[in-house]
Amino acid sequence: MKFEIKYPLPPFQSDDFLKIKSTIEHFPLATIITQQDLIPCVSQVPLFLVEEQIKTKSVTKLVGHFDNNNRHIAAFVENANVYCLFHGPNHYMSPSIYPIEQFPGWNFVTVHIEGKVKLISDLERLREHLILLGERNEPVDSTYRLKKTQSNFDKFSKQVTGFEIEILTANAVIKLAQDKGSELVQMAKRHLASLSQRDQTPYLDEMLS
C-alpha cells in the first residue's frame, strides 16, 4: 500500500525500513486484518521479523502463531492477503505545551504492512519460531528461557498454528509535529515520552474489576 501523496502529510510519511523494523521490535503486538466471506476478520497477535535468503532473493517475513480456535486460521486459508498494523506510542497533544498558539492534535507512530500469508505445516519449524519469539521478547535480566524440554511443550506446540507473512509493502506514519519546526518537534517528543511513561495501574485495576 502506498499512502496518498497528500495524506498523511508528506513530513509524516516514511518508508525507511530501519524505522519500520525498530517500531515492530519495540511494539510487536500487531492488529491483523483479513477478509472472510466479505466480512473483516481482526486479531491481535505478536509478530517478529525474519529475513531469509531464498535462492537469489532476499525475503523479509513476519512470523506469528494463533490458538487453534482462532477463526483467522480459516480466513488465511480462504484469503492469503493480509494487512498488519503496529501501534507505537500515541497521545492527545495539548496546545498548552507549546510557547506559541497551536491547535490540538494527536501524535502517534504506526506501521502499515501488506503481505501474503502462509500457514506453517512443519511442526519443528513452528517450535523453532515459538522459541525465537520468547527469545526476542523475554527481558534481558530474566532467568526464564522457553525450551523444547519444558514440561508439556510438545502438547502446547500442537495447540497453536504458526504462520509466515511475506512483506509486500511497508510504510510508517510518524506524526511527531514535524510540520511545526525543529524546536516544537523536540517539545512534542518529550511530552509524548512523558505521557507514555505514566502509571497505568488505575486503568488496569478498572479493567480487572
N, C-alpha and C positions, 0 to 999 in steps of 0.2 A: 504494500500500500504506500502510495506517495501522498503526502499531505497536499492540500490545495495550496497554491502559491501564496494566497493572501490569508490563509488560516490554517494552523495558528500563525501568528505574525512571524515573519522570517527570523527575527532575532531569537525566537523561542524554538525553532526547528533545528534538529540535529540528526545527522546520520553517522556521527563519529562512533565507530564500533567500540572503542575503548570506554567511552562514557556509557554506552548501552550495556556493555559487559559489566562494568562496575555497578550499575544500578541493579542488574539481575543478581549479582553476587551479594549486594547489601540488602536487597529486598526480594528474596526468592519466591515468596508466595504469589503465584500468578492467578489471574482470572482467565480461565479458558472458555472460549465461546465457539460453539459449532451450531450447525442446524440439523435437526432431525424431524422428518415429516413436516417441514416448513415451520417448525417451532424452534426458537432458540434453546440451546442446551448450555447451561452455565455451571461451571465448577471452580472451586478454589483449590489449588494444589501447588506445593513447592516444586520448582524445576531448577535444574542446573545445566550449565553449558558444557558441551563436549565438542572438541574439534578433532576431526578424523581425516586421514588421508585415504581416499578410496581411489585406487589406481593413480591417475594423474590429477585427480580433482580433490580440492580441499573442501570438506563439508562441515558446516557448523550445525550442531543439533542441540535441542533442548530435550532433557530426559526427565521422566517422572513416572509415577505409578498411581493407580486408583485402587480403592477397595473393590473387590469383585462385584459388589452390589451397586456400584455407581452406574447409572444409565448412560454415562458418557462413553462407556466401552462399546455399547451397541451403536451409539451415534458415530463413533470413529469408524466402525465397520461400514456404516452407510455412507459416510461423507468424510473423506480424508482431509478436506480443507479445514484449517483451524486458525483461530485468532487468539493471541495471548496478550494480556495487558498486565504490566508490572507497575505497581504503585509505589513511588518514592515518598518522601516527606511532603506534606501539604498542610496549608492552614490559611484562614482568613487573614488578610494583611490590612490592619487599620491605618488610615492616613495619618494618625497621630504619631507614628514612628518617624515620619519624615519632617525635615525642617521647613519644607515649602509645601504649599497646598497641593494635594493629590486627591484622587478618587479611591474609594475602597476597591480592593481586589482580592484575588485568591492565588497564592503562589504554590507551585507544585512541580514535581518531576514524574513523568510517566514514560514507559517504554511500550511501543506497539510493535508486535511481531505477527507476520503472516507466515504460515508454513503448511507442510504436508505431514500428516501423522501416520505412523506405522506401529502396530502393536508388536511387542517383543514376545516371540514364541519360545525362545531359548531360555529355559528356567535358570541355567547357570549364568547367563548374561544378565538376567533380571537381578539375581542375587548380588552380582558384582556392582550393579547400579545402586542397589539398596545400601550396600556398604559404603560406596563412594558418596552417596547423599549424606550419610551420617558423618563421614569424614569432613565434608565441605561445611557442615553446619554446627558440629559439636564445638563448644567453646575450647579455646586453646588450653586453658588450665583445667579442663575436665579430665577426670580419670576414666571416663566411660568410652569404650570403643565397640561399635557393633561388629560382631564376628560370626562367621558361619558356625562356629562351635557353640554359640549361645543356645541355651535351652529353648526348644520349640522354634528355632529359626527356620527349620525345614517346613513346619506347619504354617508359620507366618508368611513365608515367601509364596506359598501356594494360595493364600487368601487375597493376594493382590495381583493386578495386571499392569505390567510395565508398558511404556510406550516411548517412542522417539519422535521428535518433531524436527524435520529438516527445515531450516530457516530459509525462506524465500525473500522476504523483505524485513528490514528492521529500522525503526525510526524512534526518536525520542522527542518529547516535548519538555523543555527545560525552561520553565517560566519563573524567573527569579529577578524580575524588574530590570532586565537588560535594556528595555526601551527607555529607561529613566536616567541613564547615565551611570558611570562607574561608582560615584560616591553613594548614590542611593541603592545601587546593587549591593554594596557591602552592608549597608544598613538592613536591607531586606534579608540578606543571607544570615546575618547574626540574629535577627529577630525570629526567623523561621527555625534556626537551630535551637534557640532557647525554648521555643514553643514545643519542639519535638522532644525535648528532654523533661517535660513536665510529668509529675507523678500522676499515673493513671489509676491509682488504687481506688479512689471513689467511684469512678466509672465501672471498673471491673467488679467491684462489690455490688453495684446496681445490677449488672448483668447476671450475677450469680444469686441474686435474692429471689 
